[in-house]
């Protein structure tokens, strides 16, 4: 298939956006060395802004080549449900009552482990929370895990190596931890209806392998940094964090409602607005809502949808020419440079795929979901909440890639050999 001029432009912009995500630290340095335009450089240094910025340029190019009406028609045909859903789930999942409930669960498991310092807490965060993603969805699990890590583990004095290793394990474990059900992980959600995959199928085909890999990754990271974690006193929840049970129940019900209505923006946005009303009425039970962080992540995903919609001409043939074994490796690698849900969605459009090919495609997509910020939809959420603890407030993409390689190989071995 011969690409159109617009498709070639979109592919160039897509490549530029990927290069931009690996260059955000350069723009942050420009903000310090050239203060006259510091605002612009800070804007271009925001990872979450990158794809939205290049998507806007694509719409400008589309308007210049085809006219305003086709550009607007293209936007109208894009599905922004996932971007809106992530915004809603992040805001509610990061609310004080939900975080209190999650912390209570995590601390309960931690006390049962009876490990020194913050060792048990660290292990629990990296295992229980990602697996909870199969129930509350991956974006919610990522938000909760990142918030607990930010407040309880990421002290100023811990090593940079521990921070990157933790982030790498978290991203990989959340990517694979949502595969115990058919509705929580975006790559699975894209194909579940088309391929008739239900929760029973996911649990027996993917789930137990994912749970094993999650536990191994968390145990390896805990063992590697055992001394630092053992020396870190466990930060107990303050008495001021006590929440009335009805308040917790209402927030958890709203969170569950957003999850159940995840395919219906009118419904879950309505629930979000209802939540905002409750949060305002009972503001003494809330911390600052993470509206800015959630909005940036949604902007990132929306930009990815706009740019990704013009990449099918090269991505689908590349994917479909592979054998079942090759598609596992190919999907894992391609996930690093494009959202893994986009890969599985393209696969769902092809008729006649064997069950083995379908399994390998989805397994590869979730395996590579922790390699980069754009590999999995929840990744920007976790990075947005934790990046303030990294140098210059930025997560270095290459360091993240190296930190995620080990956990990715463990996940690959679990899905391929078991």
C-alpha positions in Angstrom: 0.0 0.0 0.0 1.4 3.4 -1.0 1.2 5.9 1.8 -0.4 9.3 1.1 1.5 12.6 1.6 -0.4 13.1 4.9 0.5 9.6 6.2 4.2 10.3 5.5 4.0 13.6 7.3 2.2 11.9 10.2 4.9 9.2 10.3 7.6 11.9 10.4 5.8 13.7 13.2 5.4 10.4 15.1 9.1 9.7 14.9 9.8 13.3 16.0 7.5 12.9 19.0 9.3 9.7 20.0 12.7 11.5 19.7 11.2 14.4 21.7 10.2 12.1 24.6 13.9 11.1 24.8 15.0 14.8 24.7 12.9 16.4 27.4 15.9 16.9 29.7 17.6 19.0 27.0 14.6 21.4 27.0 14.7 21.6 30.8 18.3 22.7 30.6 17.4 25.3 28.0 14.9 26.7 30.5 17.7 27.4 32.9 20.3 28.6 30.4 17.9 30.8 28.4 15.5 32.3 30.9 14.0 34.7 28.3 11.8 31.9 26.9 11.9 29.6 30.0 8.1 29.1 29.8 8.3 27.7 26.3 11.3 25.4 27.2 9.5 24.1 30.3 6.4 23.4 28.2 8.4 21.4 25.7 10.2 19.7 28.6 7.0 18.2 29.9 6.8 14.6 28.7 3.1 14.5 28.9 2.8 17.5 26.5 5.0 15.9 23.8 2.4 13.9 21.8 -0.3 16.5 22.2 2.1 19.1 20.8 3.0 17.0 17.7 -0.6 16.0 17.3 -1.5 19.6 17.1 1.1 20.1 14.4 -0.4 17.2 12.5 -3.8 18.8 12.6 -2.3 22.1 11.3 -0.6 20.1 8.5 -3.8 18.3 7.7 -5.7 21.6 7.6 -3.0 23.0 5.2 -3.1 20.1 2.9 -6.8 19.0 3.0 -8.7 21.9 4.5 -10.2 22.6 7.9 -13.3 20.4 7.4 -11.4 17.1 6.8 -9.1 17.9 9.7 -12.1 18.3 12.0 -13.8 15.2 10.6 -10.6 13.3 11.4 -10.7 14.5 15.0 -14.4 13.6 15.2 -13.6 10.0 14.2 -10.9 9.5 16.9 -11.9 7.6 20.0 -10.8 9.6 23.0 -12.7 7.4 25.5 -9.5 6.0 27.0 -8.0 9.4 27.5 -11.1 10.7 29.3 -11.3 7.5 31.3 -7.8 7.8 32.6 -8.5 11.4 33.6 -11.6 10.4 35.6 -10.0 7.3 37.2 -6.8 9.1 38.2 -8.7 11.9 39.9 -10.9 9.6 41.9 -8.3 7.0 42.7 -6.0 9.6 44.1 -8.6 11.0 46.4 -7.8 10.9 50.1 -10.5 8.3 51.1 -9.5 5.9 48.3 -5.9 6.3 49.1 -6.6 5.7 52.8 -8.4 2.4 52.0 -5.6 1.3 49.7 -3.0 2.1 52.3 -4.9 0.2 55.0 -4.9 -2.9 52.7 -1.2 -2.5 52.0 -0.3 -1.9 55.6 -2.3 -4.9 56.7 -0.4 -7.2 54.4 2.9 -5.5 55.4 2.2 -6.2 59.1 1.5 -9.8 58.3 4.9 -10.1 56.6 6.8 -8.9 59.7 9.8 -7.8 57.7 12.2 -5.1 59.0 11.9 -1.4 58.2 10.1 -0.7 54.9 11.0 -4.0 53.3 7.6 -5.5 53.7 5.9 -2.3 52.6 8.0 -2.0 49.5 7.4 -5.6 48.5 3.6 -5.2 49.1 3.3 -2.1 47.0 5.1 -3.7 44.0 2.9 -6.9 44.2 -0.5 -6.3 45.7 -1.2 -2.9 44.0 -0.3 -4.0 40.4 -2.5 -7.1 40.8 -5.3 -5.0 42.1 -5.2 -3.4 38.7 -7.1 -6.4 37.4 -10.1 -5.2 39.5 -9.8 -1.4 39.6 -8.1 -1.1 36.2 -4.4 -0.4 35.5 -4.6 3.4 35.6 -6.1 3.3 39.1 -3.6 0.8 40.3 -0.7 2.9 38.8 -2.1 6.0 40.5 -2.4 4.4 43.9 1.0 2.7 43.8 2.7 5.9 42.7 1.1 7.9 45.4 2.0 5.5 48.2 5.6 5.2 46.9 5.8 9.0 46.7 4.6 9.5 50.2 6.1 6.4 52.0 9.2 5.2 50.1 10.7 8.0 47.9 12.5 9.8 50.7 15.1 12.5 49.6 18.0 10.4 50.8 17.3 7.2 48.9 19.6 6.4 46.0 18.8 7.2 42.4 19.4 3.6 41.5 16.6 2.5 43.9 14.2 5.1 42.4 14.8 3.9 38.8 14.7 0.3 39.7 11.4 0.8 41.6 9.9 2.7 38.7 11.0 0.1 36.2 9.5 -2.8 38.2 6.3 -0.8 38.9 5.7 0.0 35.2 6.2 -3.6 34.1 4.2 -5.1 37.0 1.3 -2.8 36.4 1.4 -3.7 32.6 1.2 -7.4 33.3 -0.8 -7.2 36.5 -4.0 -6.2 34.8 -4.3 -9.4 32.8 -6.1 -11.4 35.4 -9.4 -10.1 34.0 -10.6 -9.0 30.5 -11.5 -5.4 31.3 -8.6 -3.9 33.2 -5.6 -3.8 30.8 -6.0 -1.6 27.7 -4.3 -4.1 25.3 -6.7 -6.8 26.5 -9.7 -4.5 26.5 -9.1 -3.8 22.8 -9.5 -7.4 21.7 -11.6 -9.1 24.4 -14.9 -8.6 22.7 -13.7 -9.3 19.2 -11.9 -12.5 20.3 -14.4 -13.6 22.9 -11.9 -13.5 25.8 -13.6 -13.5 29.2 -12.2 -13.3 32.7 -12.0 -17.1 33.1 -10.0 -17.3 29.9 -7.7 -14.5 31.0 -7.1 -16.0 34.5 -6.2 -19.4 33.2 -4.2 -18.3 30.1 -2.5 -15.1 31.3 -3.3 -14.4 34.9 -1.4 -16.9 36.9 1.7 -16.3 34.8 1.5 -12.6 35.3 1.0 -13.0 39.1 4.2 -15.2 39.2 6.2 -12.7 37.2 4.9 -9.8 39.4 6.0 -11.6 42.6 9.5 -12.5 41.1 10.1 -8.9 40.0 9.1 -7.4 43.3 11.1 -10.0 45.3 14.2 -9.3 43.2 14.0 -5.6 43.6 13.3 -6.0 47.4 16.3 -8.3 47.8 18.6 -6.0 45.7 17.8 -3.0 47.9 17.2 -4.8 51.1 19.7 -2.8 53.2 18.4 0.6 52.1 14.8 -0.5 52.8 15.6 -2.2 56.1 17.2 1.0 57.3 14.1 3.1 56.3 11.6 3.3 59.2 8.1 2.5 58.0 6.0 5.6 57.8 2.8 4.9 59.7 -0.4 6.6 58.6 -1.2 9.7 60.8 -4.2 9.8 63.0 -5.5 12.7 60.9 -5.9 10.4 58.0 -8.8 8.5 59.7 -11.8 8.4 57.5 -15.5 7.7 58.2 -16.5 4.4 56.7 -19.4 5.9 54.8 -17.0 8.4 53.1 -14.7 5.6 52.1 -17.7 3.5 50.8 -19.0 6.4 48.7 -15.6 7.0 47.1 -15.1 3.3 46.4 -18.5 3.1 44.9 -17.8 6.0 42.6 -14.5 4.4 41.6 -16.3 1.1 40.9 -18.9 3.0 38.9 -16.3 4.6 36.7 -14.7 1.2 36.1 -18.0 -0.4 35.2 -18.9 2.5 32.8 -15.4 2.7 31.3 -16.7 2.5 27.8 -19.4 5.1 28.3 -17.9 8.7 28.6 -21.2 10.3 29.3 -21.7 8.0 32.3 -18.2 8.1 33.9 -17.8 11.8 33.3 -21.1 12.3 35.1 -19.8 10.2 38.0 -16.6 12.3 38.0 -18.7 15.5 38.3 -20.7 14.0 41.1 -17.4 13.1 42.8 -16.1 16.7 42.4 -19.3 17.9 44.1 -18.8 15.6 47.0 -15.1 16.5 47.3 -16.0 20.2 47.5 -18.8 19.6 50.0 -16.5 17.5 52.3 -13.2 19.2 51.5 -11.9 18.5 55.0 -11.7 14.9 54.0 -9.7 15.7 50.9 -6.1 16.6 49.9 -5.5 18.6 46.7 -7.1 16.8 43.8 -4.6 15.8 41.1 -6.5 17.6 38.3 -3.4 19.0 36.7 -1.5 15.7 36.6 -4.6 13.9 35.3 -5.2 16.5 32.6 -1.6 16.3 31.4 -1.8 12.5 31.2 -5.1 12.7 29.3 -3.5 15.2 26.9 -0.7 12.8 26.3 -3.0 9.9 25.5 -5.2 12.1 23.3 -2.2 13.2 21.3 -1.2 9.5 20.9 -4.6 8.7 19.6 -4.4 11.5 17.0 -0.9 10.6 15.8 -1.4 6.9 16.1 -4.5 7.0 13.8 -2.2 7.7 10.8 0.3 4.9 11.5 -1.7 1.9 10.5 -0.2 1.9 6.9 3.2 0.8 8.2 2.5 -0.7 11.6 -0.1 -3.3 10.5 1.9 -4.9 7.6 5.0 -5.0 9.8 3.0 -6.8 12.6 1.1 -9.2 10.3 4.1 -10.5 8.4 5.5 -12.1 11.5 5.1 -15.7 12.7 3.6 -16.4 16.1 7.0 -16.6 17.8 8.3 -13.5 16.0 5.2 -11.5 16.8 5.9 -12.0 20.5 9.4 -10.5 20.2 8.1 -7.9 17.7 5.2 -6.8 19.8 7.4 -6.5 22.9 9.9 -4.3 20.9 7.2 -2.2 19.1 5.5 -1.5 22.3 8.5 0.6 23.4 7.7 3.0 20.6 3.9 2.9 20.4 1.1 2.3 22.8 0.6 -1.4 23.4 -3.2 -1.0 23.0 -2.7 0.3 19.5 -0.8 -2.9 18.6 -3.5 -5.2 19.8 -6.2 -3.1 18.3 -4.6 -3.5 14.9 -4.4 -7.2 15.4 -8.1 -7.4 16.2 -8.8 -6.0 12.8 -7.2 -9.0 11.0 -9.3 -12.1 10.3 -8.1 -15.6 10.5 -5.5 -15.3 13.2 -4.7 -18.5 15.1 -5.2 -18.7 18.9 -1.4 -19.0 19.3 -0.8 -15.8 17.3 -3.5 -13.9 19.3 -1.9 -15.1 22.6 1.6 -14.1 21.5 0.5 -10.7 20.3 -1.2 -9.7 23.5 1.5 -11.3 25.7 4.2 -9.4 23.8 2.2 -6.2 24.1 1.8 -6.4 27.9 5.4 -7.6 28.4 6.9 -4.5 26.8 4.5 -2.2 28.6 7.1 -0.9 31.0 9.9 -0.1 28.7 9.0 3.6 28.0 6.5 6.2 29.0 4.5 5.7 25.9 4.4 1.9 26.0 1.3 1.6 28.2 -1.5 4.0 28.9 -1.1 4.2 32.7 2.7 4.9 32.5 2.4 8.7 32.2 0.2 8.7 35.3 2.9 7.0 37.4 5.7 9.1 36.0 3.8 12.3 36.5 3.3 11.6 40.2 6.9 10.4 40.9 9.1 12.5 38.6 9.4 15.3 41.2 11.8 13.0 43.2 14.2 12.6 40.2 16.9 15.0 39.2 15.6 18.2 37.6 12.1 16.7 38.0 12.6 14.5 34.9 12.7 10.7 34.4 15.5 10.0 32.0 14.0 7.7 29.3 17.2 5.7 28.7 17.7 5.0 32.4 14.0 4.0 32.7 14.5 1.6 29.7 17.6 0.0 31.4 15.7 -0.3 34.7 12.8 -2.0 33.1 14.8 -4.5 31.0 15.3 -7.0 33.8 11.6 -7.1 34.9 10.6 -7.2 31.2 12.7 -10.3 30.6 11.1 -12.0 33.6 7.7 -11.3 32.2 8.7 -12.5 28.8 10.0 -15.8 30.2 6.7 -16.3 32.2 4.5 -15.7 29.2 6.6 -17.5 26.6 7.8 -20.7 28.4 5.1 -21.4 30.9 
